[in-house]
Amino acid sequence: MTYSSSINELDLTRARAAAYGLISHGFHFPERETISIITNPDRWVDWPGVLQKADGRIRNYLQPLQDSVIALTNCSDSAQRELQYRYDDLFGHAVRGNCPAYEMEYGRNEIIRQASDLADLAGFYRAFGMEIADNANGRPDHVTVESEFMSVLCSKQAYALTQGDKENAQICTDAERTFLRDHLARWLPAFVRHVEEADASGLFGAFARFADAFVKSECRYFDVHAGPATLELRAPDPVLDTQISCGSTGCGDDEKGEQLVQLGGLGITDSEK
């Protein structure tokens, strides 16, 4: 593991949860509520310093991102519309935008394998009490969903640490490593390369550079390999694409705004996410 050993484990876990949560919000469609969330000063308290102290390589990407986000504070309606147009241009209204934001678009062409991987994602979410919101009509392999799930896992780990529950903290740590290895880290380097090339000087390019640096730091932390930035996009097949489904309600639809919702009785409150 490469994060500095001088950082308290609980502080680091909370910082990691905040970072994954920021990445999730950063690739959401920029509604006014989303912009308010990422520009809220309370969102930037403590954790950036912890993360940069843990791995100084992140500083070069986190500070520019923070500056870009803060510049959006109280942005005008016209500026928001411009950001939304840019989002649509990059990510599109369907699965295949200029910068596909879905894991299954990267490097795997077998329809059976894709369905299996989507089911694996849904199984991960259910195992930790999460599911895709009924009103989202989205797939579980969107970058916002996978990043949010990692944030939830880190939050659950932090909660277990505060309770002195080493067993459940370890369960969360093991799940983080496995999910990172099998899913998010496999394709995110290729995804962010597309975003950075298409939006080098924009907000989404800044999010892409931070996401890339942070996830690669996570890979070093867990001793897993990050996927190649050159991972090819799968060849589109209009017929087979309609058959991709994990069996969840709405899975395979093309709407924006995928989000996880928490099931009851999980021992974690909103303030701990």
N, C-alpha and C positions, 0 to 999 in steps of 0.2 A: 504494500500500500504506500502511496506517495504523498498523501496529505500530511502536513506537518503534524508530528506527534505532540506538539505543544498545545494544540487546540483541544479543548474539552469536547468529548464525544457528543454530548447533548447539544452543545452550541453548533458543532459542525453539522449534525443531523438536521437541526432546524434550518440552518443556512442552505443546505442541499434541498430541503423541501421548498424553501422560498424560491430558489433558483429554478427548479423544475416548474413550479407554479407560474413563474414569470414567463418562461418559455411557452407554456401552454397558452397564457393570455396573449402573448406576443404574436402568435399565429392564428388567433381568433379573428373573425371578421370585426373590423374596428367600429363597432357600435359606440354610442356615447358612453354607455355604462362600462364597456371594456376600457376605453381611454381613461375614464375616471379612476378605474381600479389600478391601472399601471402607473398613472401619474400621481396617485395619492402618496404624499410624503411618508405616511406611516408604512407604506409598502417597502420603503428603502431604508428602514431603521435597522442597524446592527449587522444584519446578515452579509451585506457586501464586504464589510471589513473583515468579518470572520472568514469568508470564502477566499478573499485575496491573501489573507495571512496564511491560510491553509495551503494555497497554491498560488504563488506570485505570478505565474504565467497567465492567470485569468484576468489580472488587472488591465492588461492592454485591450481587452475586449469588453469588460464590464463597465469601465468608466465611460468610454464613448457611447455605449448603449444607454447608460443612465442619463448622460447629457442629451441624447436624442429624445428620450422619453420625456424628460422634464420640459423640453422645448414645446411639447404638445399640451402642457397645462393650459387650461382655458382656451383651447384652440377654437377658432371660429367655425361656423357651420360649413363654410366653403372649404376650409382646410380639412375638415373631417370628410367631406364628400370627395375631395381629391385623394385622401388616403384610402377611402373605400374603392374608388376607381382603380387605384394602384393595386389594391388587394385582388380585385377581380381580374385585373390584367395578369397578375402573377399566378394566382391559384385557381382562377376560373370558377364557374358555377357547377361544373361537373368534375368527375374524378380526374380527368386528363386536362389540367390546366398547363400553363407553360412550366410551372414548377410543381409537379404532382406532390401532394402532401399526404399521400397514403402509402403505407409500407408495402402493400402488395403490388404496387406499380414498379417496384425495384427488384430486378434480377431473378424473378421466379415466374415461369411461364405456364407451369402445369396447373390447370384449373382445379384439380383435386387437391394439390398441395396448397393452393391459395385458400380454398375452403377450409382445409385442415388448420392452417395457420390462423385464420380468422376465428375459428372455433377455439383454438388455443388461447388467443387473446381474451375472448369472452369468458373462457374458463378461469383465467387469471383474475379477471375483474370480479367474477362471482365468488371466487374463493376468499376474497377480501371484502365481501359485502358490497360490491359496486356493480352497477349496470348502466348501459347507455340509456339516457333519459328518453322516455316515450315520445316527447315532442321534438327530439333532435333529428330523427330519421337519418342517422348516419352510421357509418361503419366504425368498428372498434380499432381500426388501424390508422386513423388520422393522427397526425403529429400532436395535435392538441390533447387528444384523449390519452395517448401513450405517455405524454409528458405529465399530464395531470395525475395519471395513475402512479407514476414514480413519486410525485409529490405526496400523494396520499400514503404510499408505503413509508416514505421518510417520516411523515407526520405520525403514523402509527408507531414507528420505531421510537421516535422521540417521546411519545406518550408512555410507551412501555418502559423506557429508561427512567422517566420521572417516577414511575411506580415501582421501580426496582425489579421489574419483571424481565429478567435476562432471557428467559426462554422465548417469550414472544418477540423481544427485540431481535433475537437471533433469527427467528422465523422471517421477520421482515427483511433483515439483512440478506438472508439467503434468497428471498424472492426478488429483491432489488438486483442482485448479481445475475440471477437467471433471466429476468425480464430484460435487463440491459443487454446481456449476451445474445439472447435468442431473438430479440425484437428491436428495441430502439437504437442500440448502437450498430446494429447490422446495416441499417439503411440511412440513418440520419446524416452521416458525412456526405453521401451522394445527394440527398435532398438539399442540404444547406449550400452545397456547391452550386446547384442550379439557382437558388435564391440569390446568393452573393453575386453571381455573374449577371443576373438580370436586374439586380437592385443594389449595385455596389455602393452608391452614395445615399441610399434611402434608409428608412426606419427598418424595413424588413431585412435588408442586408445586414444591418447592425445586429438585429436579433439572430440572424443566421450565424454570424461570426461568433457571437457569445455562446450560442447553443453548441456549436462545433467544439469550441475550446472547453466548455464545461463538460460535455459528454465524454470527450477524450480524457479529461482529467478523471472523470468517474471510471473510465475503463482502466486507467492506471491504478486507481484506488482498489478496484476489484480484481485486477489482474486478468482482464478479459480483452479480447481484440476488438477494435473498432473496424467496421466495414470500410471498404475502399471508397474514396470519393468518386471514383470512376465507374461505380456500379451502374450497369446499363438499365435503362427503362425496359420493361417488358413490352413485347409487341402487342398492340391492342387487337382485340378480337371482339367486334360488336355483338356477336352471337353468344360467345362464351361468357363475356363480361356480365350479361344479364343473369347468369347462373351463379355468380359469386355470392355466397351468403353464409353467414355463420349460424343461421337459424334464429337470430334475435329479431324482434319486431323492428322493422325499418331498415334492417341491415341490407346494404346494397343500394339504398337511395342516395341521391346526390346533393342533398341540402347541406347548407353550411351550419355551423354552430353546434357540432357534436359536443356533448358534455356527459360526464359521469354523474350519477346521482348516488347518494349514500343510502344504503338500507339501514334499518333501525337496529339498535342494540349492539353497536360495535365498539363502544367504549371510547369514542373519539368525538370531540365537539368541533363546531366550526372554528372556534378560536385556535384549535390545535392543528388545523389543516395548513 
